[in-house]
Amino acid sequence: MQQLLLLLFAVLLTPFSTDAQEIDKSLLKGYDAAFVFYCRSSGETISVDTLRSAQRLAPCSTFKIYNTLIGLELGLIKGPDDHWYTWDGVRRGYEAWNKDMSLREAFRVSAVPAYQILARRIGHDRMKTYIGNIGYGTGDISSGIDTFWLPREGKTSITISADEQVALLNRLLDGKLPFSEKNISILRDIMKVTETSKGTLYGKTGSGMDVEGKWNLGWFTGFVESGGEVYVFACNITGGENPSGIVAREIVEDVLKAKWLL
Protein backbone atom coordinates (compact mmCIF):
# COMPACT_ATOMS: atom_id res chain seq x y z
CA MET A 1 0.00 0.00 0.00
CA GLN A 2 2.82 2.36 0.89
CA GLN A 3 4.58 1.66 -2.43
CA LEU A 4 1.35 2.39 -4.31
CA LEU A 5 0.95 5.72 -2.55
CA LEU A 6 4.56 6.65 -3.32
CA LEU A 7 4.07 5.79 -7.00
CA LEU A 8 0.88 7.86 -7.18
CA PHE A 9 2.63 10.79 -5.51
CA ALA A 10 5.49 10.64 -8.03
CA VAL A 11 3.08 10.62 -10.96
CA LEU A 12 1.23 13.66 -9.64
CA LEU A 13 4.49 15.56 -9.25
CA THR A 14 5.71 14.86 -12.81
CA PRO A 15 2.83 15.36 -15.25
CA PHE A 16 5.11 16.28 -18.16
CA SER A 17 7.58 13.43 -17.91
CA THR A 18 4.88 10.77 -17.71
CA ASP A 19 3.36 11.49 -21.11
CA ALA A 20 5.92 13.68 -22.84
CA GLN A 21 7.01 11.12 -25.40
CA GLU A 22 4.08 11.68 -27.71
CA ILE A 23 1.18 13.95 -28.55
CA ASP A 24 -2.30 12.49 -28.88
CA LYS A 25 -2.87 12.82 -32.63
CA SER A 26 -6.64 12.89 -32.16
CA LEU A 27 -6.10 16.42 -30.81
CA LEU A 28 -4.87 17.51 -34.25
CA LYS A 29 -8.49 17.46 -35.48
CA GLY A 30 -7.67 15.55 -38.67
CA TYR A 31 -5.47 18.29 -40.17
CA ASP A 32 -2.09 17.71 -41.78
CA ALA A 33 -0.04 19.09 -38.93
CA ALA A 34 3.47 19.90 -37.86
CA PHE A 35 3.77 20.19 -34.09
CA VAL A 36 7.14 20.74 -32.45
CA PHE A 37 7.36 20.96 -28.67
CA TYR A 38 10.64 21.74 -26.87
CA CYS A 39 11.40 21.65 -23.14
CA ARG A 40 14.00 24.32 -22.43
CA SER A 41 15.36 22.72 -19.25
CA SER A 42 15.78 19.15 -20.51
CA GLY A 43 16.36 19.86 -24.20
CA GLU A 44 13.78 17.22 -25.09
CA THR A 45 11.97 17.79 -28.38
CA ILE A 46 8.68 16.17 -29.40
CA SER A 47 7.63 16.26 -33.05
CA VAL A 48 4.48 14.62 -34.39
CA ASP A 49 5.79 14.52 -37.99
CA THR A 50 9.48 15.19 -38.53
CA LEU A 51 9.11 15.64 -42.30
CA ARG A 52 6.36 18.23 -41.96
CA SER A 53 8.21 19.95 -39.12
CA ALA A 54 11.16 20.52 -41.48
CA GLN A 55 8.94 21.81 -44.32
CA ARG A 56 9.21 25.54 -44.91
CA LEU A 57 5.97 27.50 -45.32
CA ALA A 58 5.05 31.18 -45.41
CA PRO A 59 5.05 32.42 -41.79
CA CYS A 60 1.96 34.59 -42.27
CA SER A 61 1.33 36.77 -39.22
CA THR A 62 3.71 34.84 -36.96
CA PHE A 63 6.34 37.13 -38.54
CA LYS A 64 4.78 39.95 -36.52
CA ILE A 65 6.84 38.67 -33.58
CA TYR A 66 10.02 39.81 -35.32
CA ASN A 67 8.51 42.74 -37.19
CA THR A 68 7.53 44.07 -33.75
CA LEU A 69 11.00 43.56 -32.27
CA ILE A 70 12.72 45.24 -35.22
CA GLY A 71 10.32 48.19 -34.99
CA LEU A 72 10.97 48.52 -31.26
CA GLU A 73 14.72 48.24 -31.68
CA LEU A 74 14.74 51.00 -34.30
CA GLY A 75 12.56 53.28 -32.14
CA LEU A 76 9.66 53.17 -34.59
CA ILE A 77 7.43 51.86 -31.80
CA LYS A 78 7.65 53.41 -28.34
CA GLY A 79 5.66 51.06 -26.11
CA PRO A 80 2.83 48.57 -25.95
CA ASP A 81 0.02 51.00 -25.17
CA ASP A 82 1.14 54.23 -26.85
CA HIS A 83 -0.81 55.39 -29.87
CA TRP A 84 0.89 53.73 -32.81
CA TYR A 85 -1.27 53.05 -35.85
CA THR A 86 -3.47 55.76 -37.36
CA TRP A 87 -6.25 54.27 -39.43
CA ASP A 88 -6.25 55.54 -43.02
CA GLY A 89 -10.06 55.52 -43.24
CA VAL A 90 -10.16 52.63 -45.71
CA ARG A 91 -12.73 50.10 -44.52
CA ARG A 92 -11.40 46.54 -44.64
CA GLY A 93 -13.06 43.19 -44.20
CA TYR A 94 -11.93 42.84 -40.58
CA GLU A 95 -13.84 45.42 -38.55
CA ALA A 96 -11.23 45.30 -35.77
CA TRP A 97 -8.70 46.83 -38.19
CA ASN A 98 -10.83 49.88 -38.94
CA LYS A 99 -9.63 52.16 -36.15
CA ASP A 100 -6.55 53.71 -34.56
CA MET A 101 -4.59 51.21 -32.48
CA SER A 102 -1.82 50.78 -29.95
CA LEU A 103 0.84 48.13 -30.55
CA ARG A 104 -0.92 45.80 -28.12
CA GLU A 105 -4.21 46.14 -29.99
CA ALA A 106 -2.63 45.76 -33.44
CA PHE A 107 -0.74 42.64 -32.36
CA ARG A 108 -3.82 41.11 -30.76
CA VAL A 109 -6.02 41.55 -33.84
CA SER A 110 -3.10 40.84 -36.19
CA ALA A 111 -3.62 44.08 -38.10
CA VAL A 112 -1.91 43.56 -41.45
CA PRO A 113 -2.22 47.23 -42.58
CA ALA A 114 -0.46 48.44 -39.42
CA TYR A 115 2.41 46.02 -39.84
CA GLN A 116 2.73 46.79 -43.53
CA ILE A 117 3.29 50.45 -42.63
CA LEU A 118 5.86 49.39 -40.03
CA ALA A 119 7.70 47.24 -42.59
CA ARG A 120 7.84 50.16 -45.04
CA ARG A 121 9.27 52.40 -42.32
CA ILE A 122 11.89 49.79 -41.49
CA GLY A 123 12.78 49.66 -45.18
CA HIS A 124 14.26 46.96 -47.36
CA ASP A 125 17.90 47.32 -46.34
CA ARG A 126 17.36 47.40 -42.58
CA MET A 127 14.81 44.58 -42.76
CA LYS A 128 17.17 42.44 -44.83
CA THR A 129 20.01 43.05 -42.38
CA TYR A 130 17.95 42.13 -39.33
CA ILE A 131 16.51 39.02 -40.95
CA GLY A 132 20.01 37.95 -41.92
CA ASN A 133 21.33 38.55 -38.40
CA ILE A 134 18.40 36.63 -36.92
CA GLY A 135 18.71 33.76 -39.37
CA TYR A 136 15.01 33.78 -40.22
CA GLY A 137 14.06 30.93 -42.57
CA THR A 138 15.04 31.47 -46.20
CA GLY A 139 15.68 35.17 -45.62
CA ASP A 140 14.01 36.02 -48.94
CA ILE A 141 12.12 39.33 -48.86
CA SER A 142 12.30 39.98 -52.61
CA SER A 143 8.54 39.72 -53.15
CA GLY A 144 7.99 43.11 -51.48
CA ILE A 145 8.84 44.89 -48.24
CA ASP A 146 5.21 44.94 -47.09
CA THR A 147 4.14 41.49 -48.34
CA PHE A 148 7.09 39.09 -48.13
CA TRP A 149 5.71 37.19 -45.09
CA LEU A 150 2.29 36.68 -46.70
CA PRO A 151 1.56 33.69 -48.96
CA ARG A 152 0.40 34.83 -52.40
CA GLU A 153 -0.29 32.88 -55.55
CA GLY A 154 2.66 33.06 -57.94
CA LYS A 155 4.72 35.25 -55.60
CA THR A 156 7.80 34.23 -53.68
CA SER A 157 7.67 34.94 -49.96
CA ILE A 158 9.98 34.20 -47.08
CA THR A 159 9.40 30.74 -45.67
CA ILE A 160 10.26 29.03 -42.40
CA SER A 161 9.70 25.61 -40.85
CA ALA A 162 8.18 24.68 -37.51
CA ASP A 163 11.61 23.40 -36.44
CA GLU A 164 13.13 26.78 -37.29
CA GLN A 165 10.36 28.69 -35.52
CA VAL A 166 11.10 26.78 -32.30
CA ALA A 167 14.87 27.19 -32.63
CA LEU A 168 14.49 30.93 -33.23
CA LEU A 169 12.17 31.46 -30.26
CA ASN A 170 14.54 29.47 -28.09
CA ARG A 171 17.43 31.73 -29.12
CA LEU A 172 15.23 34.77 -28.43
CA LEU A 173 14.48 33.57 -24.90
CA ASP A 174 18.19 32.88 -24.41
CA GLY A 175 18.96 36.49 -25.31
CA LYS A 176 20.99 35.43 -28.36
CA LEU A 177 19.18 37.58 -30.92
CA PRO A 178 20.01 41.28 -31.56
CA PHE A 179 17.23 42.71 -29.39
CA SER A 180 17.38 44.42 -26.01
CA GLU A 181 15.93 42.90 -22.85
CA LYS A 182 13.55 45.86 -22.65
CA ASN A 183 12.10 45.20 -26.09
CA ILE A 184 11.89 41.44 -25.52
CA SER A 185 9.97 42.23 -22.32
CA ILE A 186 7.52 44.39 -24.30
CA LEU A 187 7.06 41.57 -26.79
CA ARG A 188 6.40 39.05 -24.02
CA ASP A 189 3.78 41.39 -22.60
CA ILE A 190 1.81 41.70 -25.84
CA MET A 191 2.26 37.99 -26.70
CA LYS A 192 0.47 36.87 -23.54
CA VAL A 193 -2.60 34.92 -24.64
CA THR A 194 -4.04 33.39 -21.50
CA GLU A 195 -3.20 32.48 -17.93
CA THR A 196 -4.59 29.65 -15.83
CA SER A 197 -3.76 28.17 -12.44
CA LYS A 198 -1.41 25.75 -14.24
CA GLY A 199 0.44 28.00 -16.65
CA THR A 200 0.77 31.09 -18.83
CA LEU A 201 0.58 30.91 -22.61
CA TYR A 202 2.34 33.29 -25.00
CA GLY A 203 1.95 33.09 -28.75
CA LYS A 204 1.07 34.45 -32.16
CA THR A 205 -1.30 33.06 -34.75
CA GLY A 206 -0.89 33.27 -38.50
CA SER A 207 -3.30 32.41 -41.32
CA GLY A 208 -2.97 32.03 -45.09
CA MET A 209 -5.66 32.12 -47.79
CA ASP A 210 -5.95 30.65 -51.26
CA VAL A 211 -6.95 32.66 -54.35
CA GLU A 212 -10.61 32.03 -53.54
CA GLY A 213 -10.30 33.61 -50.12
CA LYS A 214 -10.49 30.34 -48.17
CA TRP A 215 -8.15 29.53 -45.31
CA ASN A 216 -5.49 27.03 -46.34
CA LEU A 217 -2.73 27.49 -43.73
CA GLY A 218 -2.74 28.04 -40.00
CA TRP A 219 0.12 28.73 -37.56
CA PHE A 220 0.43 29.15 -33.83
CA THR A 221 3.88 29.55 -32.33
CA GLY A 222 5.11 30.68 -28.93
CA PHE A 223 5.90 29.31 -25.48
CA VAL A 224 4.22 28.29 -22.25
CA GLU A 225 5.44 28.72 -18.68
CA SER A 226 4.20 26.03 -16.33
CA GLY A 227 5.43 24.48 -13.10
CA GLY A 228 8.69 26.38 -13.20
CA GLU A 229 9.45 25.14 -16.73
CA VAL A 230 9.30 26.82 -20.13
CA TYR A 231 8.24 24.95 -23.26
CA VAL A 232 8.58 26.39 -26.76
CA PHE A 233 6.26 25.22 -29.53
CA ALA A 234 5.30 25.71 -33.16
CA CYS A 235 2.27 24.25 -34.89
CA ASN A 236 1.16 24.62 -38.48
CA ILE A 237 -1.81 22.98 -40.17
CA THR A 238 -2.97 22.47 -43.74
CA GLY A 239 -5.59 20.30 -45.41
CA GLY A 240 -8.93 19.58 -43.80
CA GLU A 241 -11.62 22.23 -43.47
CA ASN A 242 -10.51 25.88 -43.30
CA PRO A 243 -7.15 25.51 -41.53
CA SER A 244 -6.38 28.84 -39.85
CA GLY A 245 -4.36 30.35 -37.04
CA ILE A 246 -7.40 30.24 -34.77
CA VAL A 247 -7.70 26.48 -35.26
CA ALA A 248 -3.94 25.99 -34.80
CA ARG A 249 -4.17 27.86 -31.50
CA GLU A 250 -7.08 25.67 -30.39
CA ILE A 251 -5.01 22.57 -31.17
CA VAL A 252 -2.04 23.83 -29.17
CA GLU A 253 -4.22 24.76 -26.20
CA ASP A 254 -5.87 21.31 -26.27
CA VAL A 255 -2.47 19.61 -26.27
CA LEU A 256 -1.20 21.77 -23.41
CA LYS A 257 -4.33 21.08 -21.37
CA ALA A 258 -3.98 17.36 -22.02
CA LYS A 259 -0.44 17.59 -20.65
CA TRP A 260 -1.63 19.57 -17.59
CA LEU A 261 0.52 22.52 -18.60
CA LEU A 262 -2.36 24.98 -19.06
Helices and strands as residue ranges (DSSP letters): H 2-13, H 15-19, G 25-28, E 32-39, E 45-47, H 50-53, G 60-63, H 64-73, E 83-85, G 95-97, E 101-102, H 103-108, H 112-122, H 124-134, H 162-173, H 181-191, E 192-195, E 199-209, E 215-226, E 229-238, H 245-258
